[in-house]
Amino acid sequence: MTPVQPLGQSRTLVFLAYPHMGLLDLTGAQTVFWAATKAMVERGLPGYVMHTASLAGGLMPTAEGLSVDTLPLAQFDPATLDTLIVPGAPAIQQAMAANTDLVDWLRHASTQARRTASVCSGTFLLAQAGLLQGRRAVTHWAMCDMLKRGFPSIEVDMDAIFVQQGNVWTSAGVSAGIDLALALVEADCGRHVALQVARELVVFLKRPGGQAQFSQLLQAQTDDTAGFDALHLWIADNLSDSELTVERLAEQSRMSPRNFARVYKQKTGRTPAKAIELFRVEAARRLLEDSQRNIDQVAHLCGFGDEERMRYTFHRHLSISPRDYRARFSR
């Protein structure tokens, strides 16, 4: 892991603004750095100085209709900038076509700033600037195929929340910009500050370690499966019970076992047993990443029963053992 470099002086961040960018793409990450600056000041240390800038400056409309005041980019010397952050836009193809001058500025400035990052579909602007050739990157899951087609030299990671490749960082859809910003804060200021920020904002301190853009709970949360939302939450709270049988789940859903199994498969596309297995794998991954519990404890807490069964299940779903997963992805 790269050692933390304490802030000797304030780091200047510039968020690149353009018409009809995503509002949360911009403000989610900004809020993380604002909270990190508060935490650093409490420790008697300098934090971040943030600017939102566009080519000409002035009010910039977002996709949601709210306008953001911006400074002109000509006001900044790229060599003095720590981080450039590019938000995405719902209509990213139109944004690429309409902002070629901004992309040219980004291409030049990124060679002088310490690092460059994108939120959501902002990855396309980094790609258009030539910053991702031959590199791994991520964007919103719904736009991954479009990124592959438009920029075939990029290795598109369809699962990661964010990806770091040298001094270039990309993140997945919208709110993943918060995860990206937390990771940047952790790299700059240390884990304790990042945890303090995550607690203040009531979000998880997430990392890219194999975590998908959406969890099993989120994938299960669709119109067709709305009737099972309460069940899925109950499952997540009771994974340590190794006897989550069809009968138990049917009772919780107030259905007969036979009807429950049929309707559940019809609505979710998977059997109840397969769903339980996926929930257990996800819970185990989180514990392996974030806790110091030993492998056998994790296996029992997640309902696998023993380490051998969890190892077999991990190999089947992730092609890696729990021990190797922890060695690769935990902090």
MARMI-729386 format. One record per residue: z, x, y of N, C-alpha, C in turn. Coordinates in steps of 0.2 Angstrom, whole numbers, plus 5000, padded with zeros to 4 digits. Last residue first. Layout:
<rs>
[[Z,X,Y],[Z,X,Y],[Z,X,Y]] ...
</rs>
This chain:
<rs>
[[5020,4964,4980],[5022,4968,4985],[5028,4971,4984]] [[5007,4961,4967],[5014,4960,4970],[5015,4965,4975]] [[4995,4964,4961],[4995,4959,4966],[5002,4959,4970]] [[4996,4973,4950],[4990,4974,4955],[4991,4970,4961]] [[5007,4971,4943],[5006,4978,4946],[5000,4978,4951]] [[5005,4957,4940],[5010,4959,4945],[5009,4966,4948]] [[4994,4959,4931],[4994,4955,4937],[4999,4957,4942]] [[5000,4966,4921],[4995,4969,4925],[4994,4966,4932]] [[5009,4957,4916],[5012,4963,4919],[5006,4966,4923]] [[5001,4946,4912],[5005,4945,4918],[5008,4952,4921]] [[4984,4952,4910],[4990,4951,4907],[4995,4950,4913]] [[4968,4944,4913],[4973,4950,4914],[4979,4948,4912]] [[4959,4933,4913],[4957,4940,4910],[4961,4946,4912]] [[4963,4921,4917],[4963,4926,4923],[4960,4933,4920]] [[4964,4913,4906],[4962,4910,4913],[4960,4915,4918]] [[4967,4921,4895],[4962,4915,4894],[4959,4913,4901]] [[4977,4928,4900],[4971,4932,4898],[4965,4927,4897]] [[4987,4919,4902],[4984,4922,4908],[4978,4926,4906]] [[4990,4914,4889],[4987,4910,4894],[4984,4913,4900]] [[4995,4926,4883],[4989,4923,4880],[4986,4919,4885]] [[5007,4927,4891],[5002,4932,4891],[4995,4930,4889]] [[5014,4916,4888],[5011,4916,4895],[5006,4922,4895]] [[5017,4919,4875],[5012,4913,4876],[5010,4913,4883]] [[5025,4930,4877],[5019,4931,4873],[5014,4925,4874]] [[5036,4926,4884],[5031,4930,4887],[5025,4930,4883]] [[5039,4908,4881],[5041,4915,4880],[5035,4919,4883]] [[5039,4895,4889],[5043,4896,4883],[5045,4904,4881]] [[5032,4891,4900],[5028,4894,4894],[5032,4895,4888]] [[5039,4886,4911],[5038,4882,4905],[5034,4885,4899]] [[5042,4894,4921],[5036,4890,4922],[5034,4886,4916]] [[5054,4900,4917],[5054,4896,4923],[5048,4892,4924]] [[5049,4908,4906],[5054,4902,4905],[5054,4897,4911]] [[5041,4917,4913],[5038,4913,4907],[5043,4907,4906]] [[5050,4923,4921],[5045,4919,4924],[5042,4915,4919]] [[5058,4930,4911],[5061,4925,4916],[5056,4920,4919]] [[5049,4939,4906],[5052,4934,4902],[5055,4928,4906]] [[5047,4947,4918],[5041,4943,4915],[5044,4937,4911]] [[5060,4946,4930],[5056,4949,4925],[5051,4944,4922]] [[5059,4943,4948],[5061,4941,4941],[5057,4944,4936]] [[5056,4946,4961],[5058,4951,4956],[5060,4949,4949]] [[5042,4937,4968],[5049,4938,4966],[5050,4944,4962]] [[5028,4936,4972],[5033,4936,4977],[5041,4937,4975]] [[5020,4937,4961],[5018,4940,4967],[5024,4941,4971]] [[5026,4930,4951],[5024,4937,4949],[5023,4941,4956]] [[5026,4917,4957],[5033,4921,4955],[5031,4928,4954]] [[5013,4914,4957],[5017,4915,4963],[5023,4919,4962]] [[5009,4914,4944],[5006,4919,4948],[5010,4920,4955]] [[5017,4903,4939],[5018,4910,4937],[5015,4915,4941]] [[5010,4893,4946],[5017,4894,4947],[5019,4901,4945]] [[4997,4894,4939],[4998,4895,4947],[5005,4896,4949]] [[5001,4891,4926],[4998,4898,4928],[4999,4899,4935]] [[5006,4878,4927],[5010,4883,4925],[5007,4890,4927]] [[4994,4871,4931],[5000,4871,4936],[5005,4877,4934]] [[4987,4873,4919],[4984,4876,4926],[4990,4876,4931]] [[4994,4866,4910],[4993,4873,4909],[4991,4877,4916]] [[4993,4853,4915],[5000,4856,4915],[4999,4864,4914]] [[4979,4851,4913],[4982,4851,4920],[4989,4855,4920]] [[4979,4851,4899],[4975,4857,4903],[4978,4857,4910]] [[4986,4840,4896],[4988,4846,4894],[4985,4852,4897]] [[4978,4830,4902],[4985,4831,4904],[4987,4838,4902]] [[4961,4836,4904],[4966,4832,4900],[4973,4834,4903]] [[4950,4833,4918],[4953,4837,4913],[4959,4833,4909]] [[4945,4824,4927],[4940,4829,4924],[4943,4833,4919]] [[4953,4815,4934],[4953,4822,4936],[4948,4827,4933]] [[4949,4802,4929],[4950,4803,4936],[4950,4811,4938]] [[4948,4804,4915],[4943,4801,4919],[4943,4802,4926]] [[4960,4809,4912],[4954,4813,4910],[4949,4810,4914]] [[4968,4798,4916],[4969,4804,4919],[4963,4809,4918]] [[4964,4787,4907],[4963,4787,4914],[4964,4794,4918]] [[4968,4793,4894],[4961,4791,4896],[4960,4791,4903]] [[4982,4795,4896],[4977,4800,4894],[4970,4799,4896]] [[4986,4781,4899],[4987,4787,4904],[4982,4793,4902]] [[4983,4774,4887],[4979,4773,4893],[4980,4778,4899]] [[4992,4781,4878],[4985,4781,4877],[4981,4779,4883]] [[5005,4779,4884],[5002,4786,4883],[4994,4786,4882]] [[5005,4767,4897],[5005,4768,4890],[5002,4775,4889]] [[5013,4770,4913],[5008,4768,4909],[5009,4770,4902]] [[5021,4776,4923],[5022,4769,4921],[5016,4766,4918]] [[5022,4790,4925],[5016,4786,4928],[5017,4778,4927]] [[5032,4793,4916],[5033,4795,4924],[5028,4791,4928]] [[5026,4790,4904],[5032,4787,4906],[5033,4787,4914]] [[5016,4800,4904],[5014,4792,4904],[5020,4788,4907]] [[5023,4811,4903],[5019,4810,4909],[5017,4803,4910]] [[5029,4809,4891],[5033,4810,4896],[5029,4809,4903]] [[5017,4809,4883],[5022,4803,4883],[5027,4803,4889]] [[5012,4821,4884],[5008,4815,4887],[5013,4809,4887]] [[5026,4832,4889],[5021,4829,4884],[5017,4823,4887]] [[5033,4844,4893],[5030,4840,4897],[5024,4837,4893]] [[5043,4853,4888],[5041,4847,4884],[5038,4842,4889]] [[5048,4863,4895],[5043,4865,4891],[5040,4859,4887]] [[5052,4863,4911],[5053,4859,4905],[5047,4860,4901]] [[5048,4870,4922],[5052,4874,4918],[5054,4870,4911]] [[5041,4861,4930],[5037,4865,4926],[5042,4869,4921]] [[5045,4851,4939],[5048,4851,4933],[5044,4855,4928]] [[5038,4851,4951],[5045,4852,4951],[5049,4852,4945]] [[5025,4848,4947],[5027,4855,4950],[5034,4856,4951]] [[5027,4835,4942],[5025,4841,4938],[5027,4847,4941]] [[5029,4829,4954],[5034,4829,4949],[5033,4834,4944]] [[5016,4831,4960],[5022,4833,4963],[5028,4834,4959]] [[5009,4823,4951],[5007,4830,4952],[5013,4834,4955]] [[5014,4810,4953],[5015,4813,4947],[5014,4821,4947]] [[5009,4807,4966],[5017,4808,4965],[5018,4811,4958]] [[4995,4807,4963],[4998,4812,4968],[5006,4813,4967]] [[4988,4798,4956],[4992,4803,4952],[4996,4808,4957]] [[4981,4791,4964],[4986,4787,4960],[4991,4792,4957]] [[4971,4799,4969],[4977,4798,4973],[4983,4794,4969]] [[4960,4803,4963],[4966,4805,4959],[4972,4803,4963]] [[4949,4800,4971],[4949,4797,4964],[4956,4798,4961]] [[4952,4807,4983],[4953,4800,4983],[4953,4797,4976]] [[4963,4821,4978],[4956,4818,4980],[4957,4811,4980]] [[4971,4834,4974],[4972,4829,4979],[4966,4826,4982]] [[4969,4844,4966],[4970,4837,4963],[4971,4832,4968]] [[4968,4854,4974],[4962,4852,4971],[4963,4845,4968]] [[4981,4855,4978],[4976,4853,4983],[4970,4851,4980]] [[4987,4859,4966],[4989,4853,4969],[4984,4851,4974]] [[4980,4871,4963],[4979,4866,4959],[4982,4859,4962]] [[4975,4877,4980],[4979,4877,4974],[4977,4871,4969]] [[4961,4886,4987],[4965,4879,4986],[4969,4880,4980]] [[4958,4899,4987],[4958,4895,4994],[4961,4888,4993]] [[4969,4908,4976],[4963,4904,4978],[4963,4901,4985]] [[4975,4924,4975],[4976,4917,4977],[4970,4914,4979]] [[4973,4937,4972],[4971,4933,4967],[4972,4925,4969]] [[4981,4942,4985],[4982,4944,4978],[4980,4939,4973]] [[4981,4940,4998],[4975,4939,4995],[4975,4940,4987]] [[4996,4931,5003],[4992,4937,5003],[4986,4935,4998]] [[5007,4922,5014],[5002,4922,5008],[4999,4929,5009]] [[5021,4915,5018],[5018,4922,5019],[5013,4923,5013]] [[5019,4898,5022],[5020,4903,5017],[5017,4910,5020]] [[5026,4891,5037],[5021,4892,5033],[5023,4897,5028]] [[5034,4888,5049],[5035,4884,5043],[5029,4885,5039]] [[5035,4897,5059],[5029,4892,5059],[5029,4888,5053]] [[5047,4904,5056],[5046,4900,5062],[5041,4895,5062]] [[5042,4910,5044],[5048,4905,5044],[5048,4901,5050]] [[5032,4918,5048],[5031,4913,5043],[5036,4908,5043]] [[5040,4927,5056],[5035,4923,5059],[5033,4917,5055]] [[5048,4933,5047],[5051,4929,5052],[5046,4924,5055]] [[5038,4939,5039],[5042,4934,5036],[5046,4930,5041]] [[5034,4949,5048],[5029,4944,5046],[5033,4938,5043]] [[5045,4956,5050],[5043,4953,5055],[5038,4947,5053]] [[5046,4961,5037],[5052,4957,5039],[5049,4953,5045]] [[5035,4969,5034],[5036,4963,5031],[5041,4958,5034]] [[5027,4976,5049],[5031,4976,5043],[5032,4969,5041]] [[5017,4977,5059],[5024,4977,5061],[5029,4977,5055]] [[5004,4978,5054],[5006,4982,5060],[5014,4982,5061]] [[5004,4971,5042],[5001,4978,5042],[5004,4982,5048]] [[5009,4959,5046],[5013,4963,5041],[5011,4970,5041]] [[4999,4955,5055],[5005,4957,5058],[5010,4961,5053]] [[4989,4953,5045],[4988,4958,5050],[4995,4960,5054]] [[4995,4943,5038],[4993,4949,5035],[4992,4955,5040]] [[4995,4933,5048],[5001,4935,5045],[5000,4942,5042]] [[4981,4931,5050],[4985,4934,5055],[4991,4937,5053]] [[4978,4926,5037],[4975,4932,5039],[4979,4935,5045]] [[4985,4914,5038],[4986,4919,5033],[4984,4926,5034]] [[4978,4908,5048],[4985,4909,5049],[4987,4915,5044]] [[4965,4907,5043],[4966,4911,5048],[4973,4913,5050]] [[4966,4896,5034],[4967,4903,5031],[4967,4908,5037]] [[4963,4885,5041],[4970,4887,5042],[4971,4894,5038]] [[4947,4889,5039],[4951,4886,5045],[4958,4889,5045]] [[4943,4896,5024],[4943,4890,5028],[4948,4889,5033]] [[4946,4914,5024],[4943,4908,5021],[4943,4902,5026]] [[4941,4929,5032],[4946,4924,5029],[4942,4918,5028]] [[4940,4947,5033],[4937,4940,5034],[4942,4936,5030]] [[4940,4963,5041],[4944,4958,5038],[4940,4951,5039]] [[4937,4980,5042],[4934,4973,5043],[4938,4968,5039]] [[4941,4993,5039],[4943,4990,5045],[4940,4983,5047]] [[4940,4990,5022],[4941,4995,5027],[4944,4992,5034]] [[4941,4974,5019],[4936,4980,5017],[4936,4985,5023]] [[4951,4961,5014],[4950,4967,5019],[4946,4972,5016]] [[4950,4944,5014],[4948,4950,5011],[4948,4955,5016]] [[4959,4928,5010],[4956,4933,5015],[4955,4940,5011]] [[4959,4920,4999],[4961,4917,5006],[4959,4922,5011]] [[4946,4921,4987],[4951,4924,4991],[4953,4920,4997]] [[4935,4914,4980],[4942,4912,4979],[4947,4915,4984]] [[4923,4919,4982],[4923,4912,4983],[4931,4910,4982]] [[4916,4933,4989],[4922,4931,4985],[4924,4924,4987]] [[4901,4940,4990],[4905,4934,4992],[4910,4933,4987]] [[4895,4954,4995],[4898,4952,4989],[4903,4946,4991]] [[4880,4955,5004],[4887,4954,5004],[4889,4952,4997]] [[4866,4955,5003],[4870,4962,5002],[4877,4961,5002]] [[4862,4942,5006],[4862,4944,4999],[4866,4951,4998]] [[4864,4932,5017],[4866,4939,5017],[4867,4941,5010]] [[4860,4919,5014],[4858,4922,5020],[4859,4929,5021]] [[4865,4916,5001],[4858,4916,5002],[4856,4919,5009]] [[4879,4918,5004],[4876,4922,4999],[4868,4922,5000]] [[4882,4908,5013],[4883,4916,5015],[4879,4920,5010]] [[4879,4897,5006],[4875,4898,5011],[4876,4906,5014]] [[4890,4898,4997],[4883,4899,4994],[4878,4900,5000]] [[4901,4896,5005],[4900,4903,5002],[4893,4903,4999]] [[4904,4885,5012],[4899,4889,5015],[4898,4895,5011]] [[4915,4879,5006],[4909,4875,5006],[4903,4879,5009]] [[4925,4889,5008],[4922,4888,5001],[4916,4884,5001]] [[4923,4900,5022],[4925,4893,5019],[4922,4892,5013]] [[4922,4917,5016],[4922,4912,5021],[4924,4905,5018]] [[4924,4934,5013],[4925,4927,5011],[4924,4923,5017]] [[4917,4950,5005],[4919,4945,5011],[4920,4938,5008]] [[4913,4966,5002],[4916,4960,5000],[4918,4956,5005]] [[4898,4975,5008],[4905,4974,5007],[4907,4967,5004]] [[4885,4977,5010],[4888,4980,5005],[4895,4979,5004]] [[4887,4973,5027],[4882,4975,5022],[4886,4979,5017]] [[4895,4968,5037],[4897,4966,5030],[4892,4969,5025]] [[4890,4970,5050],[4897,4973,5048],[4899,4972,5041]] [[4879,4964,5056],[4878,4970,5051],[4885,4973,5049]] [[4880,4953,5063],[4881,4959,5067],[4880,4965,5062]] [[4880,4943,5053],[4874,4944,5058],[4874,4950,5062]] [[4893,4945,5048],[4887,4947,5044],[4881,4948,5048]] [[4900,4940,5059],[4901,4947,5057],[4895,4949,5053]] [[4895,4927,5059],[4894,4931,5065],[4895,4939,5063]] [[4900,4923,5046],[4893,4923,5047],[4891,4927,5053]] [[4914,4923,5048],[4911,4928,5044],[4904,4929,5045]] [[4917,4911,5055],[4916,4917,5059],[4913,4923,5055]] [[4921,4902,5046],[4914,4903,5046],[4912,4909,5051]] [[4937,4909,5045],[4932,4904,5042],[4925,4906,5043]] [[4938,4922,5056],[4941,4916,5053],[4936,4911,5051]] [[4937,4940,5055],[4934,4933,5057],[4938,4928,5053]] [[4940,4956,5064],[4942,4951,5059],[4938,4944,5061]] [[4941,4973,5065],[4937,4967,5067],[4939,4962,5062]] [[4949,4987,5073],[4948,4983,5067],[4944,4977,5070]] [[4949,4996,5084],[4952,4998,5078],[4950,4994,5072]] [[4933,4997,5093],[4939,4994,5091],[4942,4996,5085]] [[4920,5003,5090],[4925,5007,5094],[4932,5004,5094]] [[4912,4995,5083],[4912,5002,5081],[4917,5006,5085]] [[4913,4983,5089],[4917,4984,5083],[4917,4991,5080]] [[4904,4984,5100],[4911,4984,5101],[4915,4986,5095]] [[4891,4982,5094],[4893,4988,5098],[4901,4989,5098]] [[4893,4969,5088],[4890,4975,5084],[4892,4981,5087]] [[4897,4961,5099],[4901,4962,5093],[4899,4968,5089]] [[4885,4961,5107],[4891,4964,5109],[4896,4966,5104]] [[4877,4954,5098],[4875,4961,5100],[4881,4965,5102]] [[4883,4942,5097],[4883,4946,5091],[4881,4953,5093]] [[4880,4938,5110],[4887,4939,5108],[4888,4943,5102]] [[4867,4936,5109],[4869,4942,5114],[4877,4943,5112]] [[4866,4926,5100],[4863,4932,5098],[4866,4938,5103]] [[4869,4912,5100],[4874,4917,5102],[4872,4924,5100]] [[4862,4903,5093],[4863,4902,5101],[4867,4908,5104]] [[4861,4906,5080],[4855,4906,5084],[4856,4906,5091]] [[4875,4904,5077],[4872,4911,5076],[4865,4911,5080]] [[4877,4891,5079],[4880,4895,5083],[4877,4902,5083]] [[4869,4885,5070],[4867,4884,5077],[4870,4889,5081]] [[4877,4889,5059],[4870,4891,5059],[4867,4890,5066]] [[4889,4882,5061],[4889,4890,5062],[4881,4892,5062]] [[4896,4870,5065],[4889,4871,5065],[4887,4878,5066]] [[4910,4874,5065],[4907,4869,5060],[4900,4870,5059]] [[4914,4891,5067],[4912,4885,5070],[4909,4880,5065]] [[4927,4904,5068],[4921,4901,5066],[4919,4894,5069]] [[4932,4918,5078],[4933,4911,5075],[4927,4908,5073]] [[4935,4934,5077],[4930,4930,5078],[4931,4923,5075]] [[4944,4947,5085],[4944,4941,5080],[4939,4936,5082]] [[4947,4964,5086],[4943,4959,5088],[4943,4953,5083]] [[4961,4975,5091],[4958,4970,5086],[4953,4965,5089]] [[4962,4984,5101],[4965,4985,5094],[4961,4981,5089]] [[4952,4992,5114],[4954,4986,5110],[4957,4988,5103]] [[4947,5002,5121],[4954,5001,5122],[4957,4995,5118]] [[4934,5002,5118],[4937,5008,5115],[4945,5007,5116]] [[4928,4991,5125],[4930,4991,5118],[4934,4996,5115]] [[4935,4986,5140],[4932,4992,5137],[4933,4992,5129]] [[4932,4970,5148],[4935,4974,5143],[4931,4980,5140]] [[4924,4963,5156],[4930,4965,5159],[4934,4970,5154]] [[4914,4958,5149],[4912,4964,5153],[4919,4967,5156]] [[4918,4946,5144],[4919,4951,5140],[4918,4958,5144]] [[4928,4935,5155],[4921,4938,5153],[4922,4945,5149]] [[4940,4924,5148],[4938,4930,5152],[4931,4932,5151]] [[4942,4906,5147],[4940,4913,5144],[4939,4918,5150]] [[4950,4891,5142],[4948,4896,5148],[4947,4903,5145]] [[4943,4879,5132],[4947,4884,5132],[4945,4889,5138]] [[4942,4861,5129],[4939,4867,5132],[4945,4872,5133]] [[4941,4850,5116],[4945,4853,5120],[4942,4860,5123]] [[4932,4846,5106],[4931,4843,5113],[4936,4846,5118]] [[4931,4852,5094],[4935,4846,5094],[4935,4843,5101]] [[4923,4863,5096],[4920,4858,5092],[4924,4852,5093]] [[4926,4868,5114],[4927,4869,5106],[4924,4863,5103]] [[4919,4875,5128],[4921,4869,5124],[4922,4871,5117]] [[4926,4886,5140],[4922,4886,5134],[4924,4880,5129]] [[4927,4891,5157],[4929,4886,5152],[4924,4886,5146]] [[4925,4909,5159],[4925,4902,5161],[4927,4897,5155]] [[4913,4921,5153],[4919,4919,5155],[4919,4912,5157]] [[4901,4926,5147],[4901,4925,5155],[4908,4923,5157]] [[4905,4929,5134],[4901,4933,5137],[4901,4932,5145]] [[4923,4927,5132],[4916,4925,5131],[4912,4929,5135]] [[4940,4928,5126],[4935,4930,5130],[4928,4928,5128]] [[4957,4928,5127],[4951,4924,5124],[4946,4926,5129]] [[4969,4940,5123],[4964,4938,5128],[4959,4934,5124]] [[4986,4946,5121],[4980,4943,5118],[4976,4940,5124]] [[4996,4959,5116],[4993,4956,5122],[4986,4953,5120]] [[5010,4961,5105],[5003,4960,5106],[5001,4957,5113]] [[5024,4971,5108],[5020,4967,5103],[5013,4967,5105]] [[5036,4984,5108],[5031,4980,5111],[5027,4976,5106]] [[5054,4981,5104],[5048,4984,5103],[5042,4980,5106]] [[5066,4975,5103],[5065,4980,5108],[5059,4984,5108]] [[5067,4965,5095],[5069,4971,5092],[5068,4977,5097]] [[5062,4955,5102],[5069,4954,5100],[5071,4961,5098]] [[5048,4959,5102],[5052,4960,5109],[5060,4959,5107]] [[5045,4955,5089],[5045,4962,5091],[5049,4963,5097]] [[5045,4941,5091],[5050,4944,5086],[5050,4952,5087]] [[5036,4939,5100],[5043,4937,5101],[5047,4940,5097]] [[5025,4943,5093],[5027,4947,5099],[5034,4945,5101]] [[5024,4934,5083],[5025,4940,5081],[5028,4944,5087]] [[5020,4922,5090],[5027,4922,5087],[5029,4930,5085]] [[5007,4927,5094],[5012,4925,5099],[5019,4925,5096]] [[5001,4928,5081],[5002,4934,5085],[5007,4933,5091]] [[5001,4914,5078],[5005,4919,5074],[5006,4926,5078]] [[4993,4909,5088],[5000,4907,5087],[5004,4912,5083]] [[4981,4914,5085],[4984,4916,5091],[4992,4914,5091]] [[4978,4908,5073],[4979,4915,5073],[4983,4917,5079]] [[4976,4895,5078],[4981,4896,5073],[4983,4903,5072]] [[4966,4895,5088],[4973,4894,5090],[4978,4896,5084]] [[4954,4897,5081],[4956,4901,5087],[4964,4901,5088]] [[4953,4887,5071],[4951,4894,5070],[4954,4899,5075]] [[4956,4876,5079],[4961,4879,5075],[4960,4886,5072]] [[4943,4875,5085],[4949,4875,5089],[4955,4879,5085]] [[4928,4882,5082],[4933,4878,5079],[4940,4880,5083]] [[4915,4882,5095],[4919,4885,5090],[4925,4881,5088]] [[4908,4877,5105],[4909,4873,5099],[4911,4877,5094]] [[4902,4893,5113],[4902,4885,5113],[4903,4882,5106]] [[4915,4906,5110],[4908,4903,5111],[4908,4896,5110]] [[4925,4920,5110],[4924,4913,5111],[4917,4911,5112]] [[4935,4932,5102],[4928,4930,5105],[4927,4923,5104]] [[4950,4938,5106],[4947,4933,5102],[4940,4931,5106]] [[4957,4953,5106],[4952,4949,5110],[4949,4944,5105]] [[4973,4962,5108],[4968,4958,5104],[4964,4954,5108]] [[4981,4977,5110],[4977,4972,5114],[4972,4968,5109]] [[4997,4981,5107],[4991,4981,5105],[4987,4975,5108]] [[5009,4991,5116],[5006,4984,5115],[4999,4985,5112]] [[5015,5005,5107],[5013,5002,5113],[5010,4995,5111]] [[5019,5008,5094],[5021,5012,5100],[5020,5009,5107]] [[5023,4999,5081],[5019,4998,5087],[5022,5003,5092]] [[5022,5008,5065],[5026,5005,5071],[5022,5004,5077]] [[5012,5005,5052],[5012,5010,5058],[5016,5006,5064]] [[5016,5005,5035],[5016,5001,5042],[5016,5006,5047]] [[5005,5012,5023],[5012,5012,5026],[5011,5008,5033]] [[4996,5003,5011],[4996,5007,5017],[5002,5006,5021]] [[5000,5004,4994],[5000,5000,5000],[5000,5004,5006]] 
</rs>
